[in-house]
Amino acid sequence: MKEDVPVAPPDFQDALESLRGHRVRPELRLEEVPAPSRIAPYALALTGEVNATPGTMDPDGFLGHGRFVVLHDPAGQEAWHGTFRVIVMAKARLEDEMGADPMLGEVGWTWLTDALTEAGVGYHDLSGTVTRVLSETFGGLELRGGQVEIEVRASWTPTTTDLGPHLLAWAALTCTTAGLEPLPDNVTSLTRRR
């Protein structure tokens, strides 16, 4: 006997449709992954990996990664002040001297808010964290040396079901966190021909 699969509500279908067909930098490879299932009745999750060699998963070219999640509860959730919530994460390794900068948290948060502004995102109830991780290695791992990472986590409530600009803002944040220089206006990054 086949179980009935619930049909997603029109608002969620519109939101999903608005995420299709957007072009992101070729250094960012997107993939749909299983979404969290306990927070809201409807959800979508994407991961993104930033690689210096576009279109590959070359471990030597790995620069950073991130996650983009859309949650929808048609009944709304009081903490969201709405029926949708966008949750993002971007994480990358940093140069040691940048990791020692006391302003790193504010810089990471500015990367997020600038990306939201530049993408023209309508949102409210923005919250999040910027985390700096300093790792030192010992014993057999000493050959690797220490490392510094930054992780930006945030969530907000979108003002419309058009989530395309939200996806583009997250893509920009993920690439910036991974150390890619912003592209000038009206310039498109091209991949190399093989």
C-alpha positions as CSV (number, residue, x, y, z in Angstrom):
1,M,0.0,0.0,0.0
2,K,1.4,3.4,-1.0
3,E,1.5,6.2,1.5
4,D,0.1,9.6,0.5
5,V,2.9,12.1,0.2
6,P,1.7,15.5,1.4
7,V,1.7,18.1,-1.3
8,A,3.7,21.2,-0.4
9,P,1.7,24.4,0.1
10,P,1.7,26.9,-2.8
11,D,3.9,29.4,-0.8
12,F,6.6,26.7,-0.4
13,Q,6.4,25.6,-4.0
14,D,6.8,29.3,-5.0
15,A,9.8,29.6,-2.8
16,L,11.4,26.5,-4.2
17,E,10.7,27.7,-7.8
18,S,12.4,31.1,-7.0
19,L,15.6,29.3,-6.2
20,R,16.0,27.7,-9.6
21,G,18.1,29.0,-12.5
22,H,20.4,31.4,-10.6
23,R,24.0,31.6,-11.7
24,V,26.6,31.6,-9.0
25,R,30.4,31.9,-9.3
26,P,31.9,28.8,-10.9
27,E,34.1,28.3,-7.9
28,L,31.0,27.5,-5.8
29,R,29.5,24.1,-6.4
30,L,26.0,23.6,-5.0
31,E,24.3,20.3,-4.1
32,E,21.0,19.5,-2.5
33,V,21.2,17.5,0.7
34,P,18.7,16.1,3.2
35,A,17.0,19.0,5.0
36,P,16.3,19.1,8.7
37,S,12.9,17.5,9.4
38,R,12.1,18.3,13.0
39,I,12.1,22.1,12.9
40,A,9.4,22.8,10.3
41,P,7.0,20.7,8.2
42,Y,8.7,21.8,4.9
43,A,12.4,22.3,4.3
44,L,15.1,22.5,1.7
45,A,18.9,22.3,2.3
46,L,21.8,23.0,-0.1
47,T,25.5,22.8,0.6
48,G,28.1,24.7,-1.3
49,E,31.8,24.0,-1.7
50,V,34.2,26.8,-2.8
51,N,37.2,25.4,-4.8
52,A,40.0,27.4,-6.5
53,T,39.7,25.0,-9.4
54,P,36.1,25.7,-10.7
55,G,33.9,22.7,-11.4
56,T,36.1,20.3,-9.4
57,M,36.3,18.9,-5.9
58,D,40.1,19.1,-5.9
59,P,41.1,18.7,-2.2
60,D,44.2,20.9,-2.8
61,G,41.9,23.7,-4.1
62,F,39.4,23.6,-1.3
63,L,38.8,27.1,0.1
64,G,35.6,26.8,2.2
65,H,32.0,25.6,2.4
66,G,28.6,26.6,3.5
67,R,25.0,25.5,4.0
68,F,21.7,27.2,2.9
69,V,18.4,26.0,4.6
70,V,14.9,27.1,4.0
71,L,12.2,26.2,6.6
72,H,8.5,26.7,6.1
73,D,5.7,26.3,8.6
74,P,2.4,27.4,7.2
75,A,1.1,28.0,10.7
76,G,4.0,30.3,11.4
77,Q,6.4,30.2,14.3
78,E,6.4,32.9,17.0
79,A,10.2,33.1,17.1
80,W,10.4,33.7,13.3
81,H,7.6,36.3,13.2
82,G,6.6,34.7,9.9
83,T,6.1,31.4,8.1
84,F,9.6,31.1,6.5
85,R,13.1,31.1,8.0
86,V,16.4,31.1,6.1
87,I,19.4,29.7,7.9
88,V,22.9,30.0,6.5
89,M,26.4,29.0,7.4
90,A,29.7,29.8,5.7
91,K,33.1,28.5,7.0
92,A,36.6,28.8,5.7
93,R,40.3,28.6,6.8
94,L,42.0,32.0,7.3
95,E,45.5,33.2,7.2
96,D,47.0,33.3,10.8
97,E,47.4,37.1,10.9
98,M,43.8,37.6,10.0
99,G,42.6,35.2,12.7
100,A,44.4,37.4,15.3
101,D,42.5,40.5,14.2
102,P,40.3,41.6,17.1
103,M,37.7,43.0,14.6
104,L,37.3,39.6,12.8
105,G,33.8,39.0,14.2
106,E,32.5,42.4,13.1
107,V,34.2,41.9,9.7
108,G,32.5,38.5,9.2
109,W,29.1,40.0,10.2
110,T,29.7,42.9,7.7
111,W,30.3,40.3,5.0
112,L,26.9,38.9,5.7
113,T,25.0,42.2,5.9
114,D,26.8,43.6,2.8
115,A,25.8,40.5,0.9
116,L,22.2,40.8,1.9
117,T,22.1,44.5,0.9
118,E,23.9,43.9,-2.4
119,A,21.4,41.1,-3.3
120,G,18.4,43.3,-2.4
121,V,17.2,40.9,0.2
122,G,14.0,41.8,2.1
123,Y,14.2,40.4,5.6
124,H,13.6,41.0,9.3
125,D,14.6,39.3,12.6
126,L,18.2,38.8,11.6
127,S,20.4,37.0,14.2
128,G,23.6,35.0,14.2
129,T,27.1,34.4,15.3
130,V,30.6,34.8,13.9
131,T,33.0,32.2,15.4
132,R,36.8,32.1,15.2
133,V,38.4,28.8,15.8
134,L,42.1,28.6,16.6
135,S,43.5,25.1,16.4
136,E,46.9,24.0,17.6
137,T,48.2,20.5,16.8
138,F,50.4,18.3,19.0
139,G,52.0,14.9,18.8
140,G,51.7,13.1,15.5
141,L,49.6,16.0,14.0
142,E,52.4,18.6,14.5
143,L,53.3,18.3,10.9
144,R,50.0,20.0,9.9
145,G,50.6,23.0,12.0
146,G,47.9,25.2,13.5
147,Q,45.1,26.7,11.7
148,V,42.5,29.5,12.0
149,E,38.9,29.2,10.8
150,I,36.0,31.5,10.6
151,E,32.4,30.4,10.7
152,V,29.4,32.7,10.0
153,R,26.0,31.4,11.1
154,A,22.8,33.4,10.7
155,S,19.1,33.2,10.2
156,W,16.4,35.6,9.2
157,T,12.8,35.8,8.1
158,P,12.2,36.7,4.5
159,T,9.6,39.2,3.6
160,T,8.4,37.4,0.4
161,T,8.5,33.9,-1.1
162,D,11.0,35.1,-3.7
163,L,14.1,33.5,-2.1
164,G,16.4,33.8,-5.1
165,P,18.1,37.0,-3.7
166,H,18.6,35.1,-0.4
167,L,20.4,32.3,-2.2
168,L,22.6,34.8,-4.0
169,A,23.4,36.6,-0.8
170,W,24.5,33.3,0.9
171,A,26.5,32.4,-2.2
172,A,28.3,35.8,-2.0
173,L,28.9,35.4,1.7
174,T,30.3,31.8,1.2
175,C,32.7,33.0,-1.5
176,T,33.8,36.1,0.5
177,T,34.4,33.9,3.6
178,A,36.5,31.6,1.5
179,G,38.7,34.5,0.4
180,L,37.5,35.1,-3.2
181,E,37.7,38.7,-4.3
182,P,34.3,40.2,-5.2
183,L,33.7,40.5,-8.9
184,P,33.4,44.1,-10.2
185,D,29.9,45.2,-11.4
186,N,28.9,43.9,-14.8
187,V,31.7,41.3,-14.8
188,T,31.0,37.6,-15.0
189,S,33.5,35.0,-13.8
190,L,34.2,32.5,-16.6
191,T,35.4,28.9,-16.2
192,R,38.5,27.7,-18.1
193,R,37.9,25.6,-21.3
194,R,39.3,22.1,-21.2
